[in-house]
Amino acid sequence: MQHQSHILTFGKILKGSTIKNKTDCLPLGNLTTCSTADGSISLHSSYFKERFHCCSGARKEAEEKFIAPAQIERFSTKKAVNVLDVCVGLGYNIGCLIEALDITNTTLNWWGLEIDRRPLNIALKNPNFNSSWSAEVKNILNSIDISGKWENSNSKGEILWGDAREKIFVLPKTIKFDLIMLDAFSPAKCPQLWTEEFLSELSKKLAKGGRLITFCRSAAIRGSLKRSGLKLASIIPIQSEGKEWSSGTVGFCTTTTDLKMQDRNPHWKLLSDMEEEHLLTNAAIPYRDQNWISTPKEIIRRRKEEQQQSELESTSSWRRRWRKAQSD
Ligand SMILES: C[S@@+](CC[C@H](N)C(=O)[O-])C[C@H]1O[C@@H](n2cnc3c(N)ncnc32)[C@H](O)[C@@H]1O
């Protein structure tokens, strides 16, 4: 079946291009290519009814929300660095990571989880996308697209295609990750990758001193990460994000070194009192998927029911209280 995909600029259709797909049976439905404000391309999924990245920039988002708070300068060149990229999509997070790392002097061991092969494949056919990367990154992304693997003198990577809820158990049991980048669609659209169970399993895969980084700042997700034993920090919004109070979350499999770093880094800070209190509201009730096969609807319905029965403070009351405190 052939489907028209449209090129969008900030939501406006500019012109059509054709992508071959069987959208009815593919996990993301129809994919539409969009451009973002930093000139990088992104996609929109008709199934999830959501864009892959924010309008201000797909590449910018990878650099600011994932690579900067990862503080890769902390990686030693003497030891292999293990990275898990959950929801690889077009490959911006791995691409930006490799551009930022001194790959000739670093031993990188990368694993990716992704359900749909099309985003990377569509991206690699786009001249803008291709020309934005170094030869090194282009080779790696092409190799992942063609064979699911890459290897060079120091480093190697492998993507496990399929539902991350299954594939997480296919990852070698002995690997502990120094960095996990969790870039699923929003919890409201893709709750199955934000459940207490999935987040706990991801957290167990962190090495001592490792970081789990996500753009998500929701109380439900932070609560699950905290119960999984991680220390939490808030990603500091960059100025262009205006009045935003957080750009995401870093979960630390903590060591004293990490805690000491809090005073001297521009990327994240420990949770404010307001954010800590958010975790005590009914917004912090987690998404649950105890049998690991629940549908998004079931997960959302269960959480709603739990929230209705809960006596925790509502998020609107928490918000009102803090607005008042800030205006006083
Ligand atoms: C927000 S996009 C990721 C963007 C990506 N990090 C990038 O740099 O382009 C979310 C991705 O999650 C993938 N996804 C959705 N459900 C999934 C699942 N159950 N298991 C694995 N991947 C999934 C989608 O195919 C999509 O590529």
The ligand as a MOL file (V3000), in Angstrom:
LIG
                    3D

  0  0  0     0  0            999 V3000
M  V30 BEGIN CTAB
M  V30 COUNTS 27 29 0 0 0
M  V30 BEGIN ATOM
M  V30 1 C 9.5000 10.2710 20.8360 0
M  V30 2 S 9.9540 9.0420 19.6910 0 CHG=1
M  V30 3 C 11.6810 8.8170 19.9770 0
M  V30 4 C 12.5560 9.8530 19.3370 0
M  V30 5 C 13.9670 9.3950 19.2090 0
M  V30 6 N 14.6730 9.2730 20.4640 0
M  V30 7 C 14.7590 10.2190 18.2290 0
M  V30 8 O 15.8520 10.6610 18.5610 0
M  V30 9 O 14.2690 10.4110 17.1170 0 CHG=-1
M  V30 10 C 9.2850 7.6020 20.4280 0
M  V30 11 C 9.7320 6.3090 19.7920 0
M  V30 12 O 9.2140 5.2410 20.5920 0
M  V30 13 C 8.9920 4.1280 19.7600 0
M  V30 14 N 8.1000 3.1960 20.4760 0
M  V30 15 C 6.7710 3.3520 20.7260 0
M  V30 16 N 6.2990 2.2960 21.4240 0
M  V30 17 C 7.3600 1.4730 21.6220 0
M  V30 18 C 7.5150 0.2200 22.2800 0
M  V30 19 N 6.4970 -0.3770 22.8840 0
M  V30 20 N 8.7350 -0.3430 22.2900 0
M  V30 21 C 9.8060 0.2560 21.6900 0
M  V30 22 N 9.7020 1.4440 21.0460 0
M  V30 23 C 8.5030 2.0480 21.0250 0
M  V30 24 C 8.4020 4.7570 18.5290 0
M  V30 25 O 8.5170 3.8990 17.4250 0
M  V30 26 C 9.2190 6.0420 18.3860 0
M  V30 27 O 10.2960 5.8420 17.5240 0
M  V30 END ATOM
M  V30 BEGIN BOND
M  V30 1 1 1 2
M  V30 2 1 2 3
M  V30 3 1 2 10
M  V30 4 1 3 4
M  V30 5 1 4 5
M  V30 6 1 5 6
M  V30 7 1 5 7
M  V30 8 2 7 8
M  V30 9 1 7 9
M  V30 10 1 10 11
M  V30 11 1 11 12
M  V30 12 1 11 26
M  V30 13 1 12 13
M  V30 14 1 13 14
M  V30 15 1 13 24
M  V30 16 1 14 15
M  V30 17 1 14 23
M  V30 18 2 15 16
M  V30 19 1 16 17
M  V30 20 1 17 18
M  V30 21 2 17 23
M  V30 22 1 18 19
M  V30 23 2 18 20
M  V30 24 1 20 21
M  V30 25 2 21 22
M  V30 26 1 22 23
M  V30 27 1 24 25
M  V30 28 1 24 26
M  V30 29 1 26 27
M  V30 END BOND
M  V30 END CTAB
M  END
